[in-house]
Amino acid sequence: MNVFIAFVLAAAPALLLLRYYYRQDRLRPEPKGLVLRVFVLGVVSAFLAIPLELLVGVFEGLFALSPLLYAAFKAFVVAALVEEYLKLAVVRLSAYRSPHFDEVMDGVVYTVVASLGFACMENILYVMGGTLQTALLRAFLAVPLHATASGLMGYYLGKAKFALDPGAERRLQNRGLRVAVLIHGTYNFLLFMAPEWGAASAWAVVPLVIVAFLLLRRRIRAALQ
């Protein structure tokens, strides 16, 4: 593909989803400067993920004898846990203590923004060296998956901000991280097992992304209430 077209196709899905989720909180929108900062830090976190995933990936050999365990470790630990933890760290370091973070919905907004910064850069790296098919598949699957998994984590982060005690705050943050890792890891696992299980495994990510999107919509409605 032409480099400019590839860049646009790679960045557009993340930016369109960013606009969509930002507008969900249109009655009390977050300051655009802070949103931009979180997005940029999300982009930076995509680069930090590379050495961290390589570091954690050193332990992949322990599961080499079992394709199932090997795929599960790569999907849930090397990819999902590292990436979702980085997104959570981005929000905690940049927006969580801000006075603008003053409602549960803000947790959704900021984690989605961080995830889309991450997904935007990741998508550019994939699409610039890929094909039109790669760009389209990632636009409708990988990028929305990042947003929904992290957005669900953000719902619990938003509730954690207003927890009654530090223990409850930590439990809610950890619960959100677990939910994000479960969804993100399942997506990766289904793709990683496609060589073993066939095309049905890869196609199974489509209903997963749809269900995650619907779950996030329910959480957004709850947060806004």
C-alpha positions, 0 to 999 in steps of 0.5 A: 500500500501507499505509505500515506494511505496505510498510515490513514487506514491504521490511525483512523479506526482509533481516532474514530473510536476515540471521538465516539467514546469521548462523546459518550460523556458529552454532558460533562466532557473531559478537558481535551488537553488532558485527553490528549496527554493520556492518548500520547502516553498510551502511544508511548506505552505501546513502545514500552510493551515491546521490551516488557513482552520480550522479557516476560516471553523468556518464560514461554519455553516452560510451556513449549511441550503443550500448544494449549498452555503455550498459547495461553501463556502468550495470550493472557500473560505476555500480551494481555497482562502486560498491555492492560497493566501498562494502560492502567498505569498510564491512567493512574499516573496521568489522570487518576489523581486529577480533579477532573477525574470526578465521576465513574464515567471518567474512568471509562473515558481515560482508559479508553483513550489510553488504550486507543493511543496504544492501539493506534501505534500498534496498528500503525506498526502492523498495517505499515508492513501489511496489506489492505486486508490487515488494515480492515481486519484490525480496524473492525476487530483488534482496535475495538477490542483494545477499547472495549477491554480497557473501557471495562477496566476503566469502569472499575477504575472509576468506581475505585476512585470513589471507594470508601477505603484503600482496600476496596479501591485496590480490589476494584482496580484489580478486578478491572484489570482481571476483566480486561486481561480475560477479554483481551487474552481470550481474543489473543488465545482464539487467534493463537489456537487457529492453527490447531483448531482451525478457522472457527477459532479465528472467527470466534473473535467476532462475537467476542468483540461484539459481546465486549462492546455491548457489555461496555455499553451497559457499563457506560449507561450504569456509570452515567446514571 
